[in-house]
Amino acid sequence: VAKAIEKALPDTEVIFVNDTEHVPYGTKSPDLVFTYVEPILKQLVRDGCEVIVIACNTVTTTLIKRLREIIPVPLVGMEPMVKSAANQTNTGIIAVCATPATLASERYEWLKETYAKDIAVIEPDCSRWSKMIETEKIDRDFIASQIEDVCNQNADVIVLGCTHYHWIEDEIRSLSAGRALVLQPEQNVIRQLVRKLEEVESSK
């Protein structure tokens, strides 16, 4: 995500922080994740960041409301693209690949209830994906079997609801080629970031 932002906004200074000590967050409780994320964001504010991108679906769907109450700069979040997927499916079936914490969040439930009420949403068990990617021990056969399974269930849109999964995006696109569209929100996030930066600039 940071690389995509740097490419899109070459004149903008990007400070990137990766909590390597505690990630992946997706199997941890929101309260525990909050204790990791809060000091990081406060330090970014002290470092002069004018807008902060929360490049994590788990943090966005479980904590962004709480974080916005204590962080004095705009926060741009990332969440599963349920609305876009529902608008683009032809079969009426989509797959959302996300962490257990994201899938269990009230925000994700709201997204489904609001935008995918008449859509079948398949949620494959991706609880191991982040750890595999983080440790560079990717079980490609396991991932291939899951993508094959959702495609066989006629899902024609696959949502990547975790930024870890962007590392295997090309593989997922290849596995689902000709059968399913793969969505991830980098470009949407960049557009929202540009809007927030313009608002900050105009308020100076």
Residue frames relative to the residue before (quaternion, step in Angstrom):
aa qw qx qy qz dx dy dz
V 1.0000 0.0000 0.0000 0.0000 0.00 0.00 0.00
A 0.6442 0.5196 -0.3199 0.4612 3.56 0.96 -0.87
K 0.6529 0.5123 -0.3150 0.4605 3.58 0.97 -0.83
A 0.6401 0.5203 -0.3217 0.4649 3.58 1.02 -0.79
I 0.6442 0.5070 -0.3149 0.4783 3.59 1.04 -0.78
E 0.6503 0.5190 -0.3140 0.4575 3.58 0.92 -0.89
K 0.6578 0.5088 -0.3056 0.4638 3.57 1.00 -0.83
A 0.7080 0.4641 -0.2577 0.4657 3.58 0.97 -0.90
L 0.7953 0.1919 -0.0701 0.5708 3.57 1.08 -0.79
P 0.0791 -0.8675 0.4895 0.0403 3.59 0.57 1.17
D 0.6877 0.4731 -0.2888 0.4689 3.61 1.16 -0.46
T 0.6032 0.5496 -0.3499 0.4600 3.58 1.30 0.04
E 0.3824 -0.7082 0.5410 0.2441 3.57 -0.88 0.92
V 0.1183 -0.7963 0.5923 0.0325 3.57 -0.80 1.06
I 0.1362 -0.7543 0.6386 0.0680 3.55 -0.80 1.08
F 0.1378 -0.8159 0.5605 0.0339 3.56 -0.62 1.16
V 0.0319 -0.7868 0.6163 -0.0032 3.57 -0.87 0.98
N 0.0465 -0.7811 0.6227 -0.0032 3.57 -0.84 1.03
D 0.3033 -0.7760 0.5290 0.1612 3.57 -0.58 1.15
T 0.0926 -0.8583 0.5035 0.0345 3.55 0.53 1.20
E 0.6016 0.5892 -0.3592 0.4023 3.58 1.15 -0.55
H 0.8229 0.2866 -0.1060 0.4790 3.58 0.98 -0.81
V 0.5719 0.5809 -0.4114 0.4077 3.63 1.12 -0.37
P 0.5475 -0.1341 -0.8218 -0.0833 1.50 -2.30 1.04
Y 0.4684 -0.6996 0.4866 0.2330 3.52 -1.20 0.76
G 0.5702 0.7115 -0.3349 0.2375 3.54 1.13 -0.76
T 0.7198 0.3800 -0.2615 0.5188 3.59 1.19 -0.26
K 0.5885 0.5774 -0.3583 0.4381 3.59 1.32 0.11
S 0.5888 -0.5841 0.4184 0.3702 3.59 -1.20 0.44
P 0.6072 -0.5695 0.4038 0.3794 3.63 -1.09 0.62
D 0.6422 0.5304 -0.3381 0.4381 3.61 0.93 -0.79
L 0.6565 0.4923 -0.3118 0.4791 3.58 1.01 -0.79
V 0.6472 0.5157 -0.3180 0.4627 3.59 0.93 -0.87
F 0.5960 0.5728 -0.3568 0.4352 3.59 1.05 -0.74
T 0.6597 0.5111 -0.3177 0.4502 3.61 0.94 -0.82
Y 0.6458 0.4966 -0.3210 0.4829 3.60 1.18 -0.48
V 0.7412 0.4715 -0.2242 0.4221 3.53 0.86 -1.09
E 0.6131 0.5987 -0.3585 0.3705 3.61 0.89 -0.89
P 0.7173 0.4320 -0.2988 0.4578 3.68 0.68 -0.91
I 0.5967 0.5601 -0.3640 0.4447 3.60 1.12 -0.60
L 0.6900 0.4756 -0.2844 0.4657 3.59 0.85 -0.97
K 0.6443 0.5159 -0.3292 0.4586 3.58 0.98 -0.77
Q 0.6343 0.5138 -0.3294 0.4746 3.58 1.07 -0.69
L 0.6288 0.5312 -0.3338 0.4594 3.61 1.02 -0.76
V 0.6223 0.5181 -0.3352 0.4817 3.59 1.06 -0.72
R 0.6566 0.4995 -0.3095 0.4728 3.59 0.95 -0.87
D 0.6623 0.5011 -0.2998 0.4694 3.59 1.13 -0.64
G 0.6186 -0.6046 0.3207 0.3858 3.58 1.28 0.05
C 0.3770 0.7303 -0.4998 0.2733 3.62 1.18 0.21
E 0.3053 -0.7769 0.5299 0.1496 3.57 -0.86 1.01
V 0.7538 0.0667 -0.0577 0.6511 3.56 1.27 -0.47
I 0.1547 -0.7854 0.5925 0.0905 3.60 -1.03 0.77
V 0.2432 -0.7447 0.6067 0.1349 3.56 -0.91 0.98
I 0.2326 -0.7414 0.6152 0.1333 3.56 -0.79 1.06
A 0.1018 -0.8415 0.5300 0.0237 3.58 0.06 1.30
C 0.5805 0.5367 -0.3716 0.4867 3.53 0.86 1.07
N 0.3867 -0.7374 0.5101 0.2158 3.56 -0.63 1.13
T 0.6212 0.5564 -0.3439 0.4316 3.58 1.02 -0.78
V 0.6831 0.4691 -0.2854 0.4815 3.60 0.85 -0.97
T 0.6572 0.5240 -0.3186 0.4381 3.59 0.91 -0.88
T 0.7450 0.4338 -0.2484 0.4417 3.57 0.71 -1.05
T 0.7574 0.3860 -0.2179 0.4795 3.61 1.09 -0.55
L 0.8465 0.2550 -0.0611 0.4633 3.59 1.00 -0.77
I 0.5069 0.7040 -0.4380 0.2359 3.62 1.07 -0.45
K 0.5916 0.5639 -0.3725 0.4395 3.62 1.06 -0.65
R 0.6755 0.4922 -0.2728 0.4765 3.56 0.92 -0.97
L 0.6712 0.5019 -0.2977 0.4571 3.58 0.97 -0.85
R 0.6331 0.5442 -0.3347 0.4370 3.59 1.03 -0.75
E 0.6177 0.5578 -0.3405 0.4374 3.58 1.18 -0.49
I 0.7849 0.3292 -0.1626 0.4992 3.60 1.14 -0.51
I 0.6727 0.4506 -0.2945 0.5076 3.60 1.24 -0.31
P 0.3377 -0.8173 0.4382 0.1612 3.61 -0.52 1.18
V 0.6642 0.4316 -0.3333 0.5114 3.63 1.19 0.23
P 0.6429 -0.5333 0.3657 0.4104 3.62 -1.17 0.44
L 0.1850 -0.7560 0.6194 0.1028 3.56 -1.10 0.81
V 0.1594 -0.7600 0.6251 0.0787 3.57 -0.88 1.02
G 0.1726 -0.8282 0.5290 0.0667 3.57 -0.56 1.16
M 0.2895 -0.7025 0.6130 0.2167 3.52 -1.41 0.00
E 0.0769 0.7891 -0.6060 0.0648 3.55 -0.90 0.91
P 0.6740 -0.5114 0.3291 0.4194 3.60 -1.16 0.47
M 0.4331 -0.7354 0.4738 0.2170 3.56 -0.91 1.01
V 0.0019 0.8436 -0.5347 0.0483 3.55 0.70 1.15
K 0.6497 0.5293 -0.3198 0.4420 3.59 0.92 -0.91
S 0.6785 0.4847 -0.2909 0.4691 3.60 0.84 -0.97
A 0.6507 0.5195 -0.3150 0.4555 3.56 0.97 -0.88
A 0.6612 0.5080 -0.3059 0.4595 3.59 0.93 -0.91
N 0.6685 0.5040 -0.2949 0.4605 3.57 1.06 -0.74
Q 0.7591 0.4134 -0.2018 0.4606 3.58 1.11 -0.63
T 0.5435 0.6302 -0.4137 0.3692 3.59 1.19 -0.20
N 0.2667 -0.7452 0.5896 0.1611 3.54 -1.11 0.73
T 0.6922 0.4737 -0.2740 0.4705 3.57 1.13 -0.62
G 0.4348 -0.6898 0.4684 0.3402 3.59 1.22 -0.40
I 0.6581 0.4427 -0.2983 0.5310 3.56 1.30 0.37
I 0.0039 0.7893 -0.6135 0.0222 3.59 -0.82 1.00
A 0.2663 -0.7303 0.6004 0.1880 3.56 -1.28 0.34
V 0.1310 -0.7735 0.6159 0.0719 3.56 -0.98 0.88
C 0.1549 -0.7726 0.6134 0.0536 3.55 -0.62 1.21
A 0.2496 0.7706 -0.5378 0.2337 3.58 -0.39 1.22
T 0.6230 -0.5490 0.4062 0.3814 3.54 -1.33 0.22
P 0.6552 -0.5056 0.3709 0.4213 3.60 -1.20 0.36
A 0.6482 0.5265 -0.3287 0.4411 3.61 0.96 -0.79
T 0.6505 0.5027 -0.3163 0.4734 3.59 0.97 -0.82
L 0.6812 0.5005 -0.2914 0.4479 3.58 0.86 -0.96
A 0.7027 0.4586 -0.2590 0.4784 3.58 1.14 -0.64
S 0.5361 0.6750 -0.3877 0.3265 3.60 1.26 -0.25
E 0.5839 -0.5766 0.4479 0.3549 3.54 -1.23 0.55
R 0.6252 0.5535 -0.3396 0.4329 3.57 1.03 -0.77
Y 0.6610 0.4880 -0.3144 0.4756 3.60 0.92 -0.85
E 0.6275 0.5283 -0.3335 0.4646 3.58 0.99 -0.80
W 0.6371 0.5206 -0.3160 0.4724 3.58 1.06 -0.81
L 0.6298 0.5386 -0.3319 0.4507 3.60 0.96 -0.85
K 0.6746 0.4844 -0.2952 0.4724 3.58 0.92 -0.89
E 0.6753 0.5052 -0.2935 0.4502 3.55 0.90 -0.96
T 0.7069 0.4734 -0.2541 0.4600 3.57 1.03 -0.83
Y 0.8370 0.2483 -0.0835 0.4804 3.57 0.80 -1.02
A 0.7896 0.2911 -0.1472 0.5198 3.62 1.15 -0.42
K 0.1773 0.8307 -0.5112 0.1313 3.55 1.13 0.66
D 0.7755 0.3031 -0.1595 0.5303 3.58 0.99 -0.82
I 0.5747 0.5665 -0.3655 0.4639 3.56 1.31 0.37
A 0.3769 -0.6852 0.5670 0.2586 3.58 -1.07 0.71
V 0.1248 -0.8062 0.5775 0.0325 3.58 -0.73 1.09
I 0.1778 -0.7716 0.6061 0.0750 3.57 -0.62 1.19
E 0.0921 -0.8001 0.5924 0.0204 3.58 -0.90 0.95
P 0.1726 -0.8151 0.5441 0.0988 3.61 0.13 1.25
D 0.5412 -0.6190 0.4604 0.3345 3.58 -1.17 0.57
C 0.0181 0.8191 -0.5689 0.0712 3.56 -0.20 1.33
S 0.2854 0.8164 -0.4735 0.1671 3.59 1.25 0.28
R 0.6929 0.4643 -0.2763 0.4774 3.61 1.18 -0.50
W 0.5096 0.7075 -0.4092 0.2691 3.57 1.16 -0.51
S 0.6828 0.5042 -0.3080 0.4297 3.59 0.75 -1.03
K 0.6589 0.5076 -0.3038 0.4646 3.56 0.94 -0.91
M 0.6355 0.5280 -0.3278 0.4582 3.58 0.98 -0.82
I 0.6807 0.4829 -0.2847 0.4716 3.55 0.95 -0.93
E 0.6543 0.5329 -0.3067 0.4403 3.57 0.95 -0.93
T 0.7563 0.3665 -0.1917 0.5070 3.59 1.00 -0.85
E 0.3818 -0.7487 0.4520 0.2990 3.57 1.39 0.00
K 0.5131 0.5746 -0.4500 0.4518 3.54 1.02 0.94
I 0.0708 0.8528 -0.5092 0.0921 3.53 0.66 1.19
D 0.2569 -0.7415 0.6059 0.1305 3.53 -0.83 1.09
R 0.2069 -0.8381 0.4938 0.1043 3.54 0.14 1.32
D 0.6128 0.5451 -0.3562 0.4478 3.59 1.07 -0.62
F 0.6385 0.5296 -0.3195 0.4581 3.58 1.04 -0.83
I 0.6672 0.4855 -0.2967 0.4808 3.58 0.91 -0.92
A 0.6442 0.5294 -0.3211 0.4490 3.58 0.95 -0.88
S 0.6552 0.5117 -0.3198 0.4545 3.60 0.97 -0.82
Q 0.6562 0.5070 -0.3167 0.4605 3.61 1.05 -0.73
I 0.6576 0.4873 -0.3100 0.4838 3.59 0.97 -0.84
E 0.6226 0.5340 -0.3309 0.4667 3.58 1.02 -0.79
D 0.6540 0.5325 -0.3094 0.4393 3.56 0.98 -0.89
V 0.6931 0.4567 -0.3014 0.4693 3.63 0.84 -0.89
C 0.6260 0.5195 -0.3418 0.4705 3.59 1.07 -0.64
N 0.6513 0.5122 -0.3093 0.4666 3.59 1.04 -0.76
Q 0.6576 0.4687 -0.3018 0.5068 3.58 1.28 -0.41
N 0.5482 -0.6729 0.3425 0.3597 3.55 1.37 0.37
A 0.3284 0.6932 -0.5609 0.3115 3.59 1.07 0.61
D 0.1179 -0.8185 0.5595 0.0560 3.59 -0.72 1.03
V 0.7079 0.2685 -0.2577 0.6003 3.58 1.31 0.29
I 0.1090 -0.7762 0.6197 0.0407 3.57 -0.93 0.97
V 0.1997 -0.7882 0.5766 0.0797 3.56 -0.69 1.15
L 0.2370 -0.7399 0.6117 0.1490 3.57 -0.88 0.97
G 0.0597 -0.8526 0.5184 -0.0268 3.56 -0.19 1.33
C 0.6861 0.3501 -0.2968 0.5645 3.56 1.07 0.79
T 0.4560 -0.7176 0.4459 0.2797 3.59 -0.74 0.98
H 0.5080 0.6109 -0.4387 0.4199 3.61 1.17 -0.28
Y 0.6710 0.5449 -0.3065 0.3986 3.56 0.95 -0.89
H 0.5008 0.6447 -0.4320 0.3833 3.60 1.23 -0.26
W 0.5917 0.5827 -0.3629 0.4227 3.59 1.18 -0.53
I 0.7561 0.2957 -0.1850 0.5537 3.61 1.17 -0.51
E 0.2688 0.8004 -0.4950 0.2051 3.57 1.24 0.39
D 0.6589 0.5132 -0.3215 0.4463 3.60 0.86 -0.91
E 0.6467 0.5214 -0.3130 0.4603 3.55 1.02 -0.82
I 0.6589 0.4982 -0.3029 0.4752 3.58 0.97 -0.87
R 0.6264 0.5254 -0.3337 0.4693 3.59 1.02 -0.77
S 0.6583 0.5100 -0.3055 0.4618 3.57 0.99 -0.86
L 0.6700 0.5139 -0.2921 0.4491 3.57 0.95 -0.92
S 0.7675 0.3549 -0.1768 0.5037 3.57 1.07 -0.77
A 0.3220 0.7925 -0.4755 0.2053 3.59 1.31 0.04
G 0.8221 0.2113 -0.1818 0.4964 3.53 -0.93 0.99
R 0.7391 0.3811 -0.2252 0.5077 3.58 1.24 -0.21
A 0.8225 0.0341 0.0122 0.5676 3.59 0.98 -0.77
L 0.4096 -0.6646 0.5775 0.2388 3.51 -1.23 0.72
V 0.2238 -0.7736 0.5798 0.1235 3.61 -0.95 0.86
L 0.1050 -0.8146 0.5702 0.0163 3.58 -0.75 1.10
Q 0.1209 0.7373 -0.6634 0.0413 3.53 -1.18 0.72
P 0.5228 -0.7558 0.3345 0.2085 3.57 -0.97 0.93
E 0.2658 0.8076 -0.5086 0.1355 3.64 1.13 0.22
Q 0.7069 0.4667 -0.2855 0.4484 3.59 0.75 -0.99
N 0.6138 0.5312 -0.3464 0.4702 3.61 1.06 -0.68
V 0.6498 0.5213 -0.3056 0.4610 3.55 0.99 -0.88
I 0.6419 0.5222 -0.3226 0.4596 3.58 0.97 -0.84
R 0.6453 0.5138 -0.3235 0.4637 3.61 0.96 -0.82
Q 0.6656 0.4860 -0.3024 0.4788 3.58 0.96 -0.84
L 0.6166 0.5453 -0.3349 0.4585 3.59 1.06 -0.77
V 0.6374 0.5229 -0.3247 0.4634 3.59 0.94 -0.87
R 0.6459 0.5201 -0.3205 0.4578 3.59 0.94 -0.88
K 0.6845 0.4875 -0.2886 0.4588 3.58 0.89 -0.93
L 0.6365 0.5164 -0.3288 0.4690 3.60 1.01 -0.76
E 0.6423 0.5119 -0.3240 0.4695 3.60 1.02 -0.77
E 0.6340 0.5251 -0.3256 0.4650 3.60 1.04 -0.77
V 0.6427 0.5184 -0.3153 0.4678 3.57 0.99 -0.88
E 0.6700 0.5114 -0.2973 0.4485 3.55 0.93 -0.96
S 0.6986 0.4811 -0.2790 0.4502 3.57 0.91 -0.89
S 0.6599 0.5101 -0.3117 0.4552 3.58 1.19 -0.43
K 0.5318 0.6410 -0.4088 0.3732 3.60 1.26 -0.18
